[in-house]
Amino acid sequence: MVEILREGNVFHLRNDQISYVLCELEGGVLAHLYAGPRLSKLDPVNRLRHAGLPVDGFSVQECALDKLPQEYPSFGLGDMREGALTVEAPDGSCAVDLRLVSAEILQQKPALEGLPATRGEGAAALKLKLRDAHTGLEAELNYAIYGDCPVVARSARLTNGGDAPLSVTRAMSLCLDMADDNWELITLTGSWARERHLHRRPLVQGHQGVASQRGASSLQASPFMALVRRDTTEAAGEALGVALIYSGNFVATAEVDHYGATRLLTGINDNDFAWRLEPGESFQTPEAVVCYSAEGIGGMSRGFHRLWENHLLPKKWVGKPRPVLLNSWEAAYFDFDADKLVAIAKAAADAGVELFVMDDGWFGHRDDDTTSLGDWYVDKKKLPDGLKSLGDRVRALGIEFGIWMEPEMVSPDSDLYRAHPDWALHIEGRDYITSRHQLTLDLGRQDVQDFIVDAVTTTLKDSGASYLKWDMNRHFSNIGSSALPANRQKEVPHRYILGLYAVMERLVKAFPDVLFEGCSSGGGRFDAGLLYYVPQYWCSDNTDALCRCQIQYGTTLVFPASTMGSHVSAVPNHQTGRVTPLESRFAVAMGGAFGYELDPRKLSDEDRKQLRGQIDYAARTQELRLYGDFYRLLSPFEGNDTAWMSVSKDRSEAIFTFVRALAQPNAMPPLVRMRGLDPAKRYRVEETGEVYGGDELMQVGLCCRLHPFGSGDAASLLYTLKAVDEA
Ligand code: DGJ
């Protein structure tokens, strides 16, 4: 059930699980009333009285806006909190006073121009039109509520309806004024090789949150935050998550004011941002989604997972098998030729791998990372017979061929840069600043977009690749474009992201059968914006099993297993130097879209023999692992153990992973309480043959008996459970 009700001045969006309510006050001021569990009805009186506001005859005088919970507020006209919108008028003033002009309940959720957004199947949509009389600015607030997940999606479209240019210097996608501050804030932050670590802290008066101004959503921060009650756990309690469908600079803040009310804001980061609107021109914000669950953090995550699976990820790949791949990066780095790659691919094919991916180093004269980005023609020294020949040789082994590119970048040492130095982001008159010896192409430019589309098209056609790893390995500096006038330079980062999306749109349409995997120095742009185009994303360059427990655990807060590229690599691990058992590396990698990051020829005979069994297991359990309902059981951020499980939609099967980081001498084995099973069913643990009731597994737990002594560090269990008829 999904519906949008209009009762007088109240708009009530609801489905079976949640309600979102707003209302129009006198004079067209839009108040936010509620986001939470489904309500039958909400009377604005109560909520406004709580905010200390007169119920009749509301007036913006006397700074009443400072107390009013609002839908899309502006700073400077009485509201002292951070606003959602700032627009510079010709007179230099920046405040905007938006008043409701019209409201329309739509049969279909409109698409967002130039931006990825949730697809509206099964959604009900609401369009509110507001206007600021002083500037002529018009704002369209678009809402959608879904029938199949506890989610409301929001975005804003701004149009200059006046006759003088305006400058939008802040345009958030969402503002959510919550009645109290009795919450804790969860964010996902990190670094290279430490992506999406979970942080939880109480809200305090003032601002707190997470942001990126790196040109990408980044390794350092995820465009997501959640409010949870102090007693909320994985399994119970309120959790309200907000995610932005965007891959560039963003901000997500929770501001607790002096009355103890909490304002959530998320949108494009307004630092160094401005967008000029000539009369008649429009600006579209990215879409933000709010996901509410009363079933704990886990319930919120499953809400997000369902939203992305049903309404965002590329349809062609959702619910579909993913090829088990072997990527050449850690197997060879830049040191390869065609024969070496084919030999690795052959060993991989012999073990059952389905797709061989040639990573960085095949083009220009790229023997290290100092050169050749942009010169997307084959290095004849390494691959004398070209891409097609290599692709054919790999395919002759009975497996598919995939390729790596980093299309958004250019090396100063490249023909591309020598021909088009102005195609790189730069500030006229200042020295270029490289990072990883490379510069960023100015994707806001049409000629750059066309170049990238041509280069990727040629590479895919020449090689016949059925998979493309799309990498991006530096953040912005010297942010400027020679294609834009001075008064539009602050548009560069957002124009870049619009350009990126335009390029992705063209390519995924042109190559519907190619599997695109995103990557940005690992999981650096792992966000809902790119997941609209690519169904899976390389989760991290860190393939150490213990580090991956944290990274994957954090990632699942927002994203489903099917989106996380996770591979088994060699030991000692290339990022940490740690030696972990192969079975644990495998158990952790089973948490995502599975593959290998190693040279199988270098494995011990014993380990190599295991590969075939692993790949069979991966294929057998694929649907369950990637598309089941996901439950986090033990957090690596809270203790020595990690556990998670995925349960089939009909609760007849489950796959369970347990990892103990440091061996514990003379300790009792943990009882890990499962979740999501059918209490009335009995389940056989396939690996041990033992049968337990679903109720017992959830109430008592499964005894996770690692080998008694000498199991060593990073020991693990990987179990599949199947419902059996036995009474
Ligand atoms: C960074 C990626 O995360 C790695 O997997 C690899 O593709 C390198 N770039 C290649 O330069």
Residues whose N, C-alpha, C, O or C-beta is under 5 A from the ligand:
A	BS01	DGJ	W329 D359 D360 D471 C519 S520 S521 G522 D541
